[in-house]
Amino acid sequence: MRKAFSIRANGEAGTMVSTGFREPGRGDGAAVRADEVDVLPCGDTGISLQFGDRIDRGLSERIIGIKSAIDRAGVRGVVETVPTYRSLMIHYDPLQTSRVALIDDIQPFLSQDCAPPMPGGYWRVPVCYAPEFALDLEDVAKWADMTPDRVIELHSTITHYVYMLGFAPGQPHMGDLPKELAIPRRRDPRARIEKGSIVTAIGLTIIYPIANASGWHIIGRSPVSVFDPAKDPPALLKPGDSVMFYPVSKAEFSDIKERVDAGVHQMERVDPDVAAERSSEPSGDGSLEKGR
């Protein structure tokens, strides 16, 4: 059954179009609503589908499923689809389609049972939790009322789900840490943290692809690169992927970093069923991604 869309245009009705939508007035921030989905105009070349107001894995899987379905269908005029925690940005070519036509074209994909999520990759990522790389590990442990070793154990034994990429190119935002590690953001953000830094806040984890500012807590550093413009694709991870961190020593960190810099390091992409049985040390099995 076709869903009806309505709009809010500064309290006034917009122009009725034959597709069953009301088009917002030009330049306003009106929203088109379909059940729980708000469609927000983003300039003249984009719309944002808003799904709820929370960070939730089931919601993320639905958004990624809808993205995959739209991408596979080759919807006319769609240039790129970009998922976030709770929304899907769709960039389109206004010379090939219009906002109203695009909304009409994607409407069938908004049904929850028509867009099953595609399976993501499963990656093992090395992390050094040594004090010189983990400037805030002691503070996080103190806040959580546990030892630093216990923080490392928890962080490196759960599977981290990639919700989205953003803030910097290829930067993965991952969850979900147990509640006892859901520390608030820092009160005093740093102007710069190093590339590869592993940071945490609000129950999430990020790997920094470049040196950048951050208000999150640094608990380690990875020698691998999650973004390389010379690679295809340039981003190592994508929304829907899973990551398992494994601890390495400073000597191992340096060895891996040298191989990354030389373009010969091989990242591990493994089967999740096999990964559950793997030891904490890399074995060289599975599919390998060179030079990351």
C-alpha positions in Angstrom: 0.0 0.0 0.0 1.3 3.4 -1.0 2.4 5.6 2.0 1.0 9.2 2.1 3.5 12.0 2.5 2.7 15.4 4.0 4.8 18.4 4.5 5.3 21.2 6.9 6.1 24.5 5.2 6.3 27.1 7.9 2.7 26.3 8.8 1.4 26.8 5.3 0.4 24.2 2.8 2.7 23.8 -0.2 1.7 23.1 -3.8 0.0 19.8 -4.3 1.8 17.6 -6.9 0.5 14.6 -8.8 2.8 12.2 -7.0 0.8 12.6 -3.8 3.5 14.8 -2.1 3.3 18.4 -1.1 6.4 20.2 -2.2 8.0 22.5 0.3 8.4 26.1 -0.6 11.8 26.9 -2.2 14.6 27.7 0.4 12.6 26.7 3.5 13.6 23.9 5.9 10.3 22.0 5.6 10.1 18.3 6.2 8.3 15.6 4.2 7.0 12.8 6.5 6.2 9.2 5.7 5.2 7.4 8.9 8.4 7.7 11.1 10.6 8.8 8.2 11.2 12.6 7.7 12.6 13.7 4.3 14.5 16.9 4.7 15.6 19.0 1.7 19.4 19.7 1.6 19.9 22.4 -0.9 18.9 21.7 -4.5 21.0 18.5 -4.9 20.2 16.4 -1.8 17.6 15.0 0.6 18.1 13.5 4.0 15.9 10.6 5.1 15.6 10.8 8.9 14.9 7.5 10.8 14.3 8.1 14.5 16.4 9.9 17.0 18.7 7.3 18.6 21.9 5.2 17.9 20.6 1.7 17.4 22.1 -1.2 15.6 18.7 -2.4 14.2 18.0 1.1 12.9 21.4 1.3 11.3 20.9 -2.1 9.6 17.7 -0.9 8.2 19.3 2.3 6.9 22.2 0.4 5.3 19.7 -2.0 3.8 17.7 0.8 2.2 21.0 2.4 0.9 22.0 -1.0 -0.6 18.6 -1.4 -2.3 18.7 2.1 -3.8 22.3 1.6 -5.0 21.4 -1.7 -6.6 18.3 -0.4 -8.3 20.2 2.5 -10.0 17.5 5.0 -9.2 17.5 7.8 -11.8 19.5 10.8 -10.8 21.1 9.4 -7.6 24.8 10.3 -7.4 25.6 9.0 -3.9 24.0 7.6 -0.8 25.6 8.3 2.6 24.3 6.5 5.8 24.7 8.0 9.3 23.6 6.8 12.7 20.0 7.5 12.0 19.7 9.0 8.6 20.5 8.5 4.9 21.7 11.4 2.8 20.9 11.1 -0.9 22.8 13.3 -3.3 21.2 13.7 -6.7 21.7 15.4 -10.1 18.9 18.0 -10.5 19.3 17.9 -14.3 18.2 14.2 -14.2 15.5 14.3 -11.5 13.7 16.5 -9.0 13.2 16.3 -5.3 9.6 15.2 -5.7 10.4 12.7 -8.4 13.2 11.2 -6.3 11.1 10.8 -3.2 8.5 9.1 -5.4 11.1 6.8 -6.8 12.6 5.7 -3.5 9.3 5.3 -1.7 9.1 1.5 -2.4 12.5 1.0 -0.6 11.3 2.5 2.7 9.3 -0.6 3.5 11.2 -2.5 6.3 10.8 -5.9 4.6 12.1 -4.9 1.2 15.7 -4.0 2.0 17.5 -6.6 4.0 21.0 -5.5 5.2 23.9 -6.7 3.1 26.6 -8.6 5.2 29.5 -6.4 6.0 33.2 -7.2 6.3 34.9 -8.4 9.5 38.3 -6.9 10.3 41.0 -7.5 12.9 42.8 -4.2 13.8 45.9 -4.0 15.9 46.1 -1.5 18.8 48.9 -0.6 21.1 47.5 0.4 24.5 50.9 1.5 25.9 50.8 4.7 28.1 52.5 6.8 25.5 49.7 6.0 23.0 46.9 5.9 25.6 46.9 9.3 27.2 43.5 8.9 28.8 43.4 5.2 29.6 44.0 5.8 33.3 41.3 8.5 33.5 38.8 6.2 31.7 39.6 3.3 34.0 39.2 5.6 37.1 35.9 6.9 35.8 34.7 3.3 35.2 36.0 2.1 38.6 38.2 -0.6 37.0 41.8 -1.2 36.2 43.4 -0.1 32.9 43.9 -3.8 32.1 40.2 -4.4 32.5 39.4 -1.5 30.1 41.7 -3.0 27.5 40.2 -6.4 28.0 36.7 -5.2 27.5 37.7 -3.0 24.5 39.6 -5.7 22.7 37.2 -8.6 23.3 33.9 -7.2 21.9 33.0 -6.9 18.3 32.7 -3.2 17.3 30.0 -2.4 14.7 30.7 0.4 12.2 27.7 2.7 12.2 29.0 5.4 9.9 32.0 7.3 8.4 32.3 11.0 9.0 33.9 14.0 10.6 37.1 13.2 8.6 37.5 11.0 5.4 37.1 7.3 6.2 36.7 7.9 10.0 34.7 5.1 11.4 32.2 5.6 14.3 31.8 2.3 16.0 29.8 0.8 18.9 28.7 -0.5 21.2 30.8 -0.6 24.4 29.3 -1.8 27.7 27.5 0.8 29.8 30.4 0.9 32.3 32.6 2.3 29.6 30.2 4.9 28.3 32.2 7.8 29.6 31.1 11.4 28.6 33.3 13.5 26.2 36.2 15.4 27.6 35.5 18.9 29.0 38.7 20.2 27.5 39.0 19.0 23.8 42.5 18.7 22.3 43.5 20.8 19.3 45.3 17.8 17.9 45.6 14.1 18.3 47.7 11.8 16.2 46.7 9.7 13.2 45.7 6.2 14.3 44.5 7.3 17.7 41.8 5.1 19.2 39.4 7.3 21.1 36.2 6.6 23.1 33.2 8.5 24.5 29.5 7.9 25.0 29.9 4.1 24.5 31.5 4.5 21.0 34.9 4.1 19.5 36.6 6.0 16.7 39.9 5.4 14.8 41.4 8.7 13.6 42.4 8.5 9.9 44.4 11.8 10.2 45.8 14.0 12.9 42.9 16.2 14.0 41.1 17.8 16.9 39.2 15.7 19.3 37.1 15.9 22.5 37.1 12.2 23.1 39.4 10.1 25.3 42.5 8.5 23.8 43.0 4.9 24.9 45.4 3.5 22.3 46.8 3.9 18.8 46.6 1.7 15.7 49.5 1.5 13.3 47.2 0.8 10.3 45.6 3.4 8.1 41.8 3.4 7.7 42.0 6.0 4.9 44.4 6.2 2.0 43.4 8.3 -1.1 45.7 6.2 -3.2 43.7 3.0 -2.6 40.4 1.9 -4.2 38.3 2.3 -2.2 40.2 4.8 -0.1 38.4 4.0 3.1 39.2 0.6 4.7 35.9 0.3 6.5 32.3 0.9 5.6 29.0 1.2 7.5 27.9 -2.3 8.4 31.4 -3.7 8.9 32.6 -5.2 12.1 35.9 -4.7 13.8 37.8 -6.7 16.5 40.7 -4.9 18.1 43.7 -7.0 19.2 46.5 -5.7 21.5 50.0 -5.4 20.3 53.3 -4.4 22.0 55.2 -1.2 21.2 57.7 -3.4 19.3 54.9 -5.0 17.3 53.3 -1.6 16.7 56.6 -0.3 15.2 57.0 -3.4 13.0 53.5 -3.1 11.6 53.9 0.7 11.1 57.1 0.1 9.1 55.2 -2.4 6.9 52.3 0.0 6.5 54.6 2.8 5.5 56.3 0.5 3.0 52.9 -0.5 1.5 53.4 -4.2 2.3 51.3 -4.7 5.4 48.3 -7.0 5.0 45.2 -6.2 6.9 43.1 -9.2 8.0 39.5 -9.5 6.8 38.1 -12.7 8.2 35.0 -14.7 8.4 33.1 -13.8 11.7 32.6 -17.4 12.6 36.3 -18.1 12.3 37.2 -14.9 14.1 35.3 -16.0 17.2 37.7 -18.9 17.5 40.9 -17.0 16.7 43.6 -16.2 19.3 44.5 -12.6 20.1 47.6 -12.9 17.8 47.4 -12.4 14.0 47.8 -15.7 12.2 47.9 -14.5 8.6 44.8 -16.5 7.7 41.7 -15.1 5.8 41.4 -12.5 3.1 44.2 -9.9 3.2 44.1 -6.2 2.3 47.6 -5.1 1.3 49.3 -1.9 2.3 46.9 -0.6 4.9 
